[in-house]
Amino acid sequence: MAKPAAPDFHQLESLGEDIKRYVLSILGNDLYPPDPFRYYSGLAYAIRERLIRMWLATQASYYDSMSKRVYYLSMEFLPGRFLMNYITNMGMEDGCRQAAADLGFSLDDLAEEERDAGLGNGGLGRLASCYMDSMATQRIPGYGYGILYDYGLFHQRIVNGWQEEEADNWRRHGSPWVIDRVEHLYEVKFYGRSEAYTDPQGVLRYRWAEADTVMAMPCDILIPGHGGKHVTNMRLWAAASSTGFSLRDFNQGDFLGAMQSKIHSENISKVLYPNDEPIQGKELRLRQQYFLVAATLRDIIRRHKKSGPGFDEFPDQVAIQLNDTHPTIAVAELMRILVDEEFLGWDEAWAICRRTFAYTNHTVLPEALETWPADLLGRVLPRHLEIIAEIDRRFLLEVAAAHPGDQGRQNRLAIIDPASRRVRMAHLAIVGSHKVNGVARLHSDILREKVFPEFDALYPGKFTNVTNGITPRRWLLQANPALSRLITARIGPDWTTDLDRLAELLPLAEDPDFRKDWRAAKRENKKRLARYVLRKSGMGINPDTLFDVQVKRMHEYKRQFLNVLHVVTLYNRLRRDPHLAVPPRTVLIGGKAAPGYFMAKRIIRLITAVAETVNADDAVRSRLRVVFLPNYCVSQAEKVIPAAELSQQISTAGMEASGTGNMKFALNGALTIGTLDGANIEIMEAVGRENIFIFGLTAKEVEATRAAGYDPGRRVAADAELAEALDMIGRGYFTPSEPDLFAPILDNLLRHGDYYLVTADYRACLEAQDAVNALYLDPEAWTAASIRNTANMGFFSSDRAVLEYAKNIWNIEPLGE
Ligand code: TH1
């Protein structure tokens, strides 16, 4: 018997007409002259409509299944652009190309019209977005929850070599992907006081009195899984003033006061804090955190009550993942709801909390471990401070019982640090969760052994690891069509949802014809990037040079400065010997500095200064070029990473928790030059020691070197090339009109002990670069190593990562077909 025809959600026949209709009716624009942004928008609305239909058809089964769901709470998501992701995941690429062509456009040009959704700083937010894609693809029932910032991460411009920030009003021209759900508003409270009262049964209870309220409006973005069979919802909250409050002031004649309070409320979702790590301890940031948490828990509990079971079954229905400590106030909020509003006993409520929450730690940088002054927290969230104090009191009794008389241990573990009166959010998250995970094996070991050993002793088995992953859909299938086509032609298409299948490419590393095709794909990507760089900066780069790339946030621990020292040394060598047997190189560096991070901004200026000098020097012209890529963001990464041949992952060992850019580069066939840090270690194990350039101190050696009192001066004195490079930078060789510009960088290095150990790893870095040069001069060997990198990256799929979370932390089964 023939199967009934599946509903045709794609409706390709009417796509072209639908696009035109949207341009006219929704956008209210003329079809002529044909403006690409209008047609991009028309196409986007046509795709959105199809996805919503598909979602409505599939969500019924999803809601019917009474399965447990995960709620991924994150202050940041970094989805980038949606259009091509929707189209590829829904399998509509050919149809859309045709429809665009019929209207006189190329689909790629239309896609370029979309602005990135940049609601995150870097790796932490991008990880959340990769996990959304994988949850949808692997049919793990769940939701992402975050904030719909009006302004995402700032745009970076380079003006006279310096970073300048511009506001990113990303929704100014509308966003077809955001579905406002005006009908589901919640109230969120702030300030006021906690009030004790006795209920009719004579029990002492607490309520939150005289609070200000702000409304939270849910805005949904649908995330289609690959194949389009399952869709995950990302619900982002937007703040709106509660009209009642402003109206009261208004009626009393205080119009400006009413507007002020409206502005005060709506400020909450106005802007993303632009600090990667460390985070900034501002009141508005705390209000943002609570805003996300309060609205989300309301939504979770509403859904839970609708589905029937009581609260004792809550943890069997709900898993809440805390993406770093940023949403950790959720522990106190759930306790408040259960105890103050649902009238559960403390112990019962606490058991529910602990079974519900799990916490992912993403950093061990001391300055990034979040703490809040108790008075500030108590002013904004008075009842929560009381609840945290009670959690702390009971917890310290546990500690005292396990280690009687050990007051020092109690002080070290306390949630509220008795010395500084600051609330340690990581301690609250650890105590309130059943699992705590790091994001790469080394990082999880450091958490257990160095950062939280006494918690590990108290709670054996609570600490675990889930190494980060990246979605192969966006980061290979979509970003690198040339390589994807080649791979699919040889091993079929299943690798897109089963990345281990890439291992089938391994034998092809020995096949000269395949290597030739592999090089051709890389060359196509390099040409695409060269065109992009020319368009954006007017600078020509040569696709027949080694593309050496470092793109990531600017931070001292990531050591862009070490990269610069290599560049300056190479420059010096080339000037001394124009015939030096090294491949010509193009060094590309990109990344944003937090607006208040003095040293990171100085390092950007150093890179642009070195670039100006080197690129203007005819003596090295064809051998070395340096480019700073302004405004690094997701859509730029999609062009840069597929074109890279060398991936720089050179953080001070022990400081980069995982890294995820490192995975994206290796997946696209770049060879890594890197330290034994974060996930680099696991990448090395996967691709093989001979297919990666590892150098420098290990995390243990870094610790020992610092403990022994490292002396950079002696190292510099013993290394003529290092001394020369530092001397040029310090004396203004690259900025003759401002010779002291880089004195602060040099001071950090030479007078303040070089905390990030740049000078300690310099020589090893240069030797690793010698090995890079030697291998690159043998294109066949280089290509074979490149193939082996891609072939061995299966483990780093975010599909694997979310399935590990589902099994080991959330206790959730993926839904069946
Ligand atoms: C990053 C880590 O630095 C990086 O190593 C890791 O791969 C990534 O998270 C994903 O796990 C972090 N980003 C932030 C951002 C803030 C605070 C802490 C971290 S750690 C705001």
Residues whose N, C-alpha, C, O or C-beta is under 5 A from the ligand:
A	BS01	TH1	G123 L124 L127 N275 D276 E277 I279 H362 T363 A368 V439 E656 A657 S658 G659 T660
